Amino acid sequence: MKTLDEFVEMFAELFDETDSNVFSPDTDYRELDEWSSLIGLSLIAMVDEEFGVALKANDFRSVTTIEDVYNTILSKL
Protein backbone atom coordinates (compact mmCIF):
# COMPACT_ATOMS: atom_id res chain seq x y z
CA MET A 1 0.00 0.00 0.00
CA LYS A 2 1.28 3.43 -0.94
CA THR A 3 1.66 6.03 1.79
CA LEU A 4 0.16 9.51 1.46
CA ASP A 5 3.61 10.95 0.70
CA GLU A 6 4.16 8.37 -2.05
CA PHE A 7 0.75 9.21 -3.49
CA VAL A 8 1.60 12.92 -3.51
CA GLU A 9 4.77 12.12 -5.49
CA MET A 10 2.80 10.00 -7.97
CA PHE A 11 0.21 12.75 -8.28
CA ALA A 12 2.92 15.33 -8.98
CA GLU A 13 4.35 13.16 -11.77
CA LEU A 14 1.12 13.68 -13.74
CA PHE A 15 2.05 17.35 -14.17
CA ASP A 16 4.76 18.29 -16.68
CA GLU A 17 5.07 22.03 -16.11
CA THR A 18 4.24 22.45 -12.42
CA ASP A 19 7.18 22.39 -10.01
CA SER A 20 7.01 19.35 -7.74
CA ASN A 21 7.64 21.57 -4.70
CA VAL A 22 4.08 22.92 -4.85
CA PHE A 23 2.58 19.50 -4.18
CA SER A 24 1.67 18.49 -0.64
CA PRO A 25 -1.26 16.63 0.91
CA ASP A 26 -3.01 20.00 1.40
CA THR A 27 -2.59 21.17 -2.21
CA ASP A 28 -5.86 22.14 -3.87
CA TYR A 29 -5.01 20.57 -7.20
CA ARG A 30 -7.90 22.25 -9.03
CA GLU A 31 -6.29 25.64 -8.46
CA LEU A 32 -3.11 24.63 -10.30
CA ASP A 33 -2.81 26.29 -13.71
CA GLU A 34 -1.90 22.99 -15.35
CA TRP A 35 -4.90 21.04 -14.00
CA SER A 36 -7.12 19.86 -16.84
CA SER A 37 -9.58 17.14 -17.70
CA LEU A 38 -6.74 15.27 -19.42
CA ILE A 39 -4.74 15.17 -16.19
CA GLY A 40 -7.93 14.10 -14.43
CA LEU A 41 -8.21 11.14 -16.80
CA SER A 42 -4.54 10.34 -16.23
CA LEU A 43 -5.19 10.41 -12.49
CA ILE A 44 -8.10 7.98 -12.84
CA ALA A 45 -5.90 5.63 -14.91
CA MET A 46 -3.01 5.87 -12.43
CA VAL A 47 -5.29 5.10 -9.47
CA ASP A 48 -6.75 2.11 -11.30
CA GLU A 49 -3.29 0.77 -12.17
CA GLU A 50 -1.60 1.42 -8.82
CA PHE A 51 -4.47 0.75 -6.40
CA GLY A 52 -6.96 -1.30 -8.39
CA VAL A 53 -9.64 1.28 -7.63
CA ALA A 54 -11.97 2.65 -10.30
CA LEU A 55 -12.68 6.31 -9.57
CA LYS A 56 -15.58 8.03 -11.26
CA ALA A 57 -16.32 11.70 -11.89
CA ASN A 58 -18.70 11.75 -8.90
CA ASP A 59 -15.78 10.81 -6.63
CA PHE A 60 -14.16 14.16 -7.43
CA ARG A 61 -17.15 16.38 -6.66
CA SER A 62 -16.58 16.54 -2.91
CA VAL A 63 -12.77 16.47 -2.85
CA THR A 64 -10.47 19.48 -3.07
CA THR A 65 -7.02 18.37 -1.92
CA ILE A 66 -4.63 15.60 -2.87
CA GLU A 67 -5.17 14.07 0.58
CA ASP A 68 -8.94 14.04 -0.09
CA VAL A 69 -8.32 12.02 -3.26
CA TYR A 70 -6.06 9.64 -1.32
CA ASN A 71 -8.72 9.17 1.37
CA THR A 72 -11.34 8.50 -1.30
CA ILE A 73 -9.10 5.76 -2.70
CA LEU A 74 -8.63 4.24 0.76
CA SER A 75 -12.38 4.21 1.32
CA LYS A 76 -12.80 2.07 -1.81
CA LEU A 77 -10.17 -0.54 -0.97
A tleap script that builds the chain and sets N, CA, C and O, in Angstrom:
source leaprc.protein.ff14SB
mol = sequence {
  NMET LYS THR LEU ASP GLU PHE VAL GLU MET
  PHE ALA GLU LEU PHE ASP GLU THR ASP SER
  ASN VAL PHE SER PRO ASP THR ASP TYR ARG
  GLU LEU ASP GLU TRP SER SER LEU ILE GLY
  LEU SER LEU ILE ALA MET VAL ASP GLU GLU
  PHE GLY VAL ALA LEU LYS ALA ASN ASP PHE
  ARG SER VAL THR THR ILE GLU ASP VAL TYR
  ASN THR ILE LEU SER LYS CLEU
}
set mol.1.N position { 0.833 -1.185 0.000 }
set mol.1.CA position { 0.000 0.000 0.000 }
set mol.1.C position { 0.876 1.246 0.000 }
set mol.1.O position { 1.835 1.344 0.766 }
set mol.2.N position { 0.548 2.167 -0.839 }
set mol.2.CA position { 1.284 3.427 -0.935 }
set mol.2.C position { 0.907 4.345 0.235 }
set mol.2.O position { -0.249 4.407 0.653 }
set mol.3.N position { 1.908 5.046 0.740 }
set mol.3.CA position { 1.655 6.035 1.786 }
set mol.3.C position { 1.123 7.311 1.140 }
set mol.3.O position { 1.153 7.458 -0.082 }
set mol.4.N position { 0.639 8.224 1.965 }
set mol.4.CA position { 0.162 9.509 1.459 }
set mol.4.C position { 1.284 10.259 0.752 }
set mol.4.O position { 1.066 10.838 -0.312 }
set mol.5.N position { 2.473 10.254 1.328 }
set mol.5.CA position { 3.606 10.951 0.701 }
set mol.5.C position { 3.950 10.343 -0.655 }
set mol.5.O position { 4.260 11.073 -1.596 }
set mol.6.N position { 3.899 9.025 -0.766 }
set mol.6.CA position { 4.162 8.371 -2.054 }
set mol.6.C position { 3.083 8.742 -3.066 }
set mol.6.O position { 3.373 8.950 -4.244 }
set mol.7.N position { 1.839 8.824 -2.603 }
set mol.7.CA position { 0.751 9.208 -3.492 }
set mol.7.C position { 0.932 10.640 -3.988 }
set mol.7.O position { 0.691 10.928 -5.160 }
set mol.8.N position { 1.351 11.530 -3.106 }
set mol.8.CA position { 1.601 12.922 -3.508 }
set mol.8.C position { 2.666 12.959 -4.607 }
set mol.8.O position { 2.523 13.701 -5.579 }
set mol.9.N position { 3.717 12.176 -4.465 }
set mol.9.CA position { 4.766 12.117 -5.492 }
set mol.9.C position { 4.212 11.591 -6.813 }
set mol.9.O position { 4.521 12.130 -7.875 }
set mol.10.N position { 3.399 10.549 -6.751 }
set mol.10.CA position { 2.798 9.996 -7.968 }
set mol.10.C position { 1.862 11.010 -8.614 }
set mol.10.O position { 1.826 11.142 -9.837 }
set mol.11.N position { 1.114 11.718 -7.792 }
set mol.11.CA position { 0.205 12.753 -8.280 }
set mol.11.C position { 0.998 13.835 -9.004 }
set mol.11.O position { 0.618 14.266 -10.093 }
set mol.12.N position { 2.092 14.270 -8.403 }
set mol.12.CA position { 2.919 15.331 -8.982 }
set mol.12.C position { 3.492 14.924 -10.336 }
set mol.12.O position { 3.676 15.768 -11.213 }
set mol.13.N position { 3.774 13.640 -10.508 }
set mol.13.CA position { 4.346 13.156 -11.767 }
set mol.13.C position { 3.380 13.297 -12.940 }
set mol.13.O position { 3.806 13.225 -14.093 }
set mol.14.N position { 2.101 13.494 -12.673 }
set mol.14.CA position { 1.116 13.683 -13.740 }
set mol.14.C position { 1.233 15.063 -14.382 }
set mol.14.O position { 0.705 15.297 -15.469 }
set mol.15.N position { 1.923 15.964 -13.708 }
set mol.15.CA position { 2.055 17.347 -14.170 }
set mol.15.C position { 3.440 17.554 -14.772 }
set mol.15.O position { 4.450 17.244 -14.140 }
set mol.16.N position { 3.484 18.077 -15.987 }
set mol.16.CA position { 4.756 18.289 -16.678 }
set mol.16.C position { 5.383 19.641 -16.365 }
set mol.16.O position { 6.605 19.751 -16.270 }
set mol.17.N position { 4.561 20.661 -16.205 }
set mol.17.CA position { 5.074 22.026 -16.111 }
set mol.17.C position { 5.031 22.618 -14.699 }
set mol.17.O position { 5.596 23.684 -14.457 }
set mol.18.N position { 4.371 21.936 -13.778 }
set mol.18.CA position { 4.244 22.455 -12.416 }
set mol.18.C position { 5.379 21.911 -11.563 }
set mol.18.O position { 5.629 20.706 -11.551 }
set mol.19.N position { 6.061 22.789 -10.854 }
set mol.19.CA position { 7.180 22.388 -10.006 }
set mol.19.C position { 6.689 21.428 -8.922 }
set mol.19.O position { 5.651 21.657 -8.302 }
set mol.20.N position { 7.431 20.370 -8.705 }
set mol.20.CA position { 7.014 19.350 -7.741 }
set mol.20.C position { 6.971 19.877 -6.314 }
set mol.20.O position { 6.336 19.265 -5.455 }
set mol.21.N position { 7.629 20.994 -6.043 }
set mol.21.CA position { 7.635 21.568 -4.697 }
set mol.21.C position { 6.281 22.123 -4.268 }
set mol.21.O position { 6.055 22.338 -3.077 }
set mol.22.N position { 5.379 22.357 -5.215 }
set mol.22.CA position { 4.075 22.916 -4.852 }
set mol.22.C position { 3.099 21.835 -4.383 }
set mol.22.O position { 2.012 22.144 -3.896 }
set mol.23.N position { 3.485 20.586 -4.529 }
set mol.23.CA position { 2.583 19.496 -4.178 }
set mol.23.C position { 2.789 19.038 -2.741 }
set mol.23.O position { 3.904 18.731 -2.319 }
set mol.24.N position { 1.687 19.001 -2.002 }
set mol.24.CA position { 1.671 18.486 -0.637 }
set mol.24.C position { 0.287 17.886 -0.427 }
set mol.24.O position { -0.591 18.065 -1.272 }
set mol.25.N position { 0.074 17.186 0.670 }
set mol.25.CA position { -1.264 16.635 0.911 }
set mol.25.C position { -2.362 17.699 0.910 }
set mol.25.O position { -3.505 17.410 0.555 }
set mol.26.N position { -2.021 18.923 1.303 }
set mol.26.CA position { -3.012 19.998 1.395 }
set mol.26.C position { -3.205 20.783 0.097 }
set mol.26.O position { -4.019 21.705 0.055 }
set mol.27.N position { -2.485 20.439 -0.941 }
set mol.27.CA position { -2.588 21.168 -2.208 }
set mol.27.C position { -3.984 21.019 -2.810 }
set mol.27.O position { -4.482 19.906 -2.975 }
set mol.28.N position { -4.606 22.144 -3.134 }
set mol.28.CA position { -5.863 22.143 -3.868 }
set mol.28.C position { -5.497 22.047 -5.350 }
set mol.28.O position { -5.215 23.048 -6.010 }
set mol.29.N position { -5.510 20.833 -5.840 }
set mol.29.CA position { -5.007 20.574 -7.200 }
set mol.29.C position { -5.813 21.279 -8.278 }
set mol.29.O position { -5.282 21.554 -9.354 }
set mol.30.N position { -7.063 21.575 -8.023 }
set mol.30.CA position { -7.898 22.247 -9.027 }
set mol.30.C position { -7.480 23.694 -9.256 }
set mol.30.O position { -7.819 24.284 -10.281 }
set mol.31.N position { -6.755 24.261 -8.318 }
set mol.31.CA position { -6.291 25.645 -8.457 }
set mol.31.C position { -4.979 25.739 -9.233 }
set mol.31.O position { -4.533 26.842 -9.547 }
set mol.32.N position { -4.360 24.614 -9.543 }
set mol.32.CA position { -3.110 24.626 -10.305 }
set mol.32.C position { -3.410 24.974 -11.757 }
set mol.32.O position { -4.360 24.457 -12.344 }
set mol.33.N position { -2.593 25.854 -12.334 }
set mol.33.CA position { -2.809 26.292 -13.710 }
set mol.33.C position { -2.824 25.129 -14.693 }
set mol.33.O position { -3.544 25.163 -15.691 }
set mol.34.N position { -2.037 24.109 -14.414 }
set mol.34.CA position { -1.895 22.989 -15.354 }
set mol.34.C position { -3.027 21.965 -15.238 }
set mol.34.O position { -3.168 21.116 -16.118 }
set mol.35.N position { -3.834 22.024 -14.179 }
set mol.35.CA position { -4.902 21.045 -14.001 }
set mol.35.C position { -5.865 21.101 -15.187 }
set mol.35.O position { -6.284 22.178 -15.609 }
set mol.36.N position { -6.205 19.938 -15.710 }
set mol.36.CA position { -7.119 19.857 -16.844 }
set mol.36.C position { -7.861 18.529 -16.789 }
set mol.36.O position { -7.539 17.653 -15.987 }
set mol.37.N position { -8.841 18.398 -17.642 }
set mol.37.CA position { -9.584 17.141 -17.700 }
set mol.37.C position { -8.674 15.999 -18.159 }
set mol.37.O position { -8.877 14.850 -17.767 }
set mol.38.N position { -7.682 16.307 -18.978 }
set mol.38.CA position { -6.740 15.271 -19.422 }
set mol.38.C position { -5.915 14.743 -18.247 }
set mol.38.O position { -5.688 13.537 -18.142 }
set mol.39.N position { -5.472 15.623 -17.377 }
set mol.39.CA position { -4.736 15.174 -16.190 }
set mol.39.C position { -5.688 14.407 -15.275 }
set mol.39.O position { -5.285 13.437 -14.634 }
set mol.40.N position { -6.942 14.835 -15.212 }
set mol.40.CA position { -7.935 14.097 -14.432 }
set mol.40.C position { -8.091 12.671 -14.919 }
set mol.40.O position { -8.176 11.743 -14.115 }
set mol.41.N position { -8.131 12.493 -16.228 }
set mol.41.CA position { -8.209 11.143 -16.799 }
set mol.41.C position { -6.943 10.346 -16.508 }
set mol.41.O position { -7.004 9.146 -16.238 }
set mol.42.N position { -5.809 11.012 -16.563 }
set mol.42.CA position { -4.541 10.345 -16.229 }
set mol.42.C position { -4.526 9.916 -14.770 }
set mol.42.O position { -4.009 8.850 -14.435 }
set mol.43.N position { -5.094 10.749 -13.901 }
set mol.43.CA position { -5.191 10.415 -12.486 }
set mol.43.C position { -6.066 9.177 -12.280 }
set mol.43.O position { -5.702 8.278 -11.522 }
set mol.44.N position { -7.202 9.131 -12.947 }
set mol.44.CA position { -8.100 7.980 -12.843 }
set mol.44.C position { -7.388 6.711 -13.294 }
set mol.44.O position { -7.509 5.670 -12.649 }
set mol.45.N position { -6.641 6.790 -14.405 }
set mol.45.CA position { -5.899 5.632 -14.914 }
set mol.45.C position { -4.806 5.209 -13.941 }
set mol.45.O position { -4.615 4.016 -13.709 }
set mol.46.N position { -4.086 6.173 -13.370 }
set mol.46.CA position { -3.010 5.868 -12.428 }
set mol.46.C position { -3.563 5.182 -11.186 }
set mol.46.O position { -2.982 4.211 -10.701 }
set mol.47.N position { -4.681 5.683 -10.671 }
set mol.47.CA position { -5.287 5.096 -9.473 }
set mol.47.C position { -5.741 3.667 -9.762 }
set mol.47.O position { -5.569 2.777 -8.928 }
set mol.48.N position { -6.311 3.452 -10.922 }
set mol.48.CA position { -6.749 2.106 -11.301 }
set mol.48.C position { -5.557 1.155 -11.380 }
set mol.48.O position { -5.621 0.028 -10.889 }
set mol.49.N position { -4.481 1.611 -11.995 }
set mol.49.CA position { -3.292 0.770 -12.165 }
set mol.49.C position { -2.574 0.511 -10.845 }
set mol.49.O position { -2.192 -0.625 -10.563 }
set mol.50.N position { -2.390 1.535 -10.044 }
set mol.50.CA position { -1.596 1.422 -8.817 }
set mol.50.C position { -2.370 0.850 -7.623 }
set mol.50.O position { -1.799 0.170 -6.772 }
set mol.51.N position { -3.677 1.135 -7.572 }
set mol.51.CA position { -4.472 0.752 -6.403 }
set mol.51.C position { -5.577 -0.243 -6.727 }
set mol.51.O position { -6.165 -0.837 -5.823 }
set mol.52.N position { -5.863 -0.427 -8.011 }
set mol.52.CA position { -6.963 -1.305 -8.388 }
set mol.52.C position { -8.323 -0.733 -8.029 }
set mol.52.O position { -9.277 -1.475 -7.797 }
set mol.53.N position { -8.406 0.591 -7.985 }
set mol.53.CA position { -9.642 1.284 -7.626 }
set mol.53.C position { -10.118 2.088 -8.842 }
set mol.53.O position { -9.352 2.834 -9.452 }
set mol.54.N position { -11.390 1.917 -9.173 }
set mol.54.CA position { -11.966 2.648 -10.299 }
set mol.54.C position { -12.679 3.890 -9.782 }
set mol.54.O position { -13.778 3.800 -9.235 }
set mol.55.N position { -12.058 5.041 -9.955 }
set mol.55.CA position { -12.680 6.305 -9.568 }
set mol.55.C position { -13.598 6.781 -10.686 }
set mol.55.O position { -13.346 6.532 -11.865 }
set mol.56.N position { -14.650 7.460 -10.299 }
set mol.56.CA position { -15.584 8.031 -11.261 }
set mol.56.C position { -15.644 9.544 -11.044 }
set mol.56.O position { -15.162 10.056 -10.034 }
set mol.57.N position { -16.227 10.233 -11.982 }
set mol.57.CA position { -16.321 11.696 -11.890 }
set mol.57.C position { -16.995 12.126 -10.588 }
set mol.57.O position { -16.597 13.129 -9.996 }
set mol.58.N position { -17.996 11.394 -10.138 }
set mol.58.CA position { -18.698 11.746 -8.896 }
set mol.58.C position { -17.768 11.717 -7.689 }
set mol.58.O position { -17.994 12.439 -6.718 }
set mol.59.N position { -16.734 10.898 -7.739 }
set mol.59.CA position { -15.784 10.813 -6.631 }
set mol.59.C position { -14.999 12.108 -6.451 }
set mol.59.O position { -14.453 12.353 -5.376 }
set mol.60.N position { -14.936 12.927 -7.477 }
set mol.60.CA position { -14.164 14.164 -7.433 }
set mol.60.C position { -15.000 15.372 -7.029 }
set mol.60.O position { -14.445 16.446 -6.794 }
set mol.61.N position { -16.284 15.229 -6.944 }
set mol.61.CA position { -17.152 16.377 -6.659 }
set mol.61.C position { -16.953 16.937 -5.261 }
set mol.61.O position { -17.050 18.147 -5.060 }
set mol.62.N position { -16.677 16.073 -4.297 }
set mol.62.CA position { -16.575 16.539 -2.910 }
set mol.62.C position { -15.136 16.638 -2.407 }
set mol.62.O position { -14.912 16.922 -1.231 }
set mol.63.N position { -14.168 16.409 -3.279 }
set mol.63.CA position { -12.766 16.474 -2.851 }
set mol.63.C position { -12.113 17.741 -3.390 }
set mol.63.O position { -12.458 18.226 -4.467 }
set mol.64.N position { -11.157 18.269 -2.615 }
set mol.64.CA position { -10.467 19.477 -3.065 }
set mol.64.C position { -8.949 19.347 -2.976 }
set mol.64.O position { -8.227 20.029 -3.703 }
set mol.65.N position { -8.463 18.487 -2.100 }
set mol.65.CA position { -7.018 18.368 -1.919 }
set mol.65.C position { -6.529 16.996 -2.366 }
set mol.65.O position { -7.318 16.075 -2.579 }
set mol.66.N position { -5.226 16.880 -2.502 }
set mol.66.CA position { -4.629 15.597 -2.865 }
set mol.66.C position { -4.912 14.569 -1.773 }
set mol.66.O position { -5.165 13.401 -2.070 }
set mol.67.N position { -4.872 14.994 -0.518 }
set mol.67.CA position { -5.174 14.068 0.577 }
set mol.67.C position { -6.625 13.593 0.507 }
set mol.67.O position { -6.907 12.442 0.839 }
set mol.68.N position { -7.539 14.447 0.086 }
set mol.68.CA position { -8.936 14.041 -0.090 }
set mol.68.C position { -9.042 12.924 -1.132 }
set mol.68.O position { -9.783 11.959 -0.944 }
set mol.69.N position { -8.305 13.062 -2.217 }
set mol.69.CA position { -8.319 12.023 -3.264 }
set mol.69.C position { -7.773 10.718 -2.677 }
set mol.69.O position { -8.348 9.649 -2.882 }
set mol.70.N position { -6.670 10.815 -1.954 }
set mol.70.CA position { -6.058 9.641 -1.321 }
set mol.70.C position { -7.054 8.955 -0.379 }
set mol.70.O position { -7.184 7.731 -0.398 }
set mol.71.N position { -7.749 9.736 0.436 }
set mol.71.CA position { -8.720 9.168 1.374 }
set mol.71.C position { -9.892 8.530 0.646 }
set mol.71.O position { -10.437 7.527 1.109 }
set mol.72.N position { -10.281 9.092 -0.476 }
set mol.72.CA position { -11.341 8.498 -1.297 }
set mol.72.C position { -10.899 7.131 -1.811 }
set mol.72.O position { -11.676 6.176 -1.808 }
set mol.73.N position { -9.655 7.046 -2.247 }
set mol.73.CA position { -9.101 5.762 -2.704 }
set mol.73.C position { -9.134 4.749 -1.574 }
set mol.73.O position { -9.593 3.622 -1.759 }
set mol.74.N position { -8.650 5.144 -0.403 }
set mol.74.CA position { -8.626 4.240 0.756 }
set mol.74.C position { -10.021 3.743 1.109 }
set mol.74.O position { -10.190 2.589 1.503 }
set mol.75.N position { -11.011 4.602 0.971 }
set mol.75.CA position { -12.382 4.211 1.317 }
set mol.75.C position { -12.937 3.166 0.360 }
set mol.75.O position { -13.920 2.497 0.678 }
set mol.76.N position { -12.316 3.019 -0.813 }
set mol.76.CA position { -12.795 2.066 -1.814 }
set mol.76.C position { -11.997 0.770 -1.839 }
set mol.76.O position { -12.312 -0.141 -2.605 }
set mol.77.N position { -10.979 0.685 -1.016 }
set mol.77.CA position { -10.166 -0.538 -0.974 }
set mol.77.C position { -10.872 -1.628 -0.203 }
set mol.77.O position { -10.340 -2.730 -0.063 }
savepdb mol mol.pdb
quit
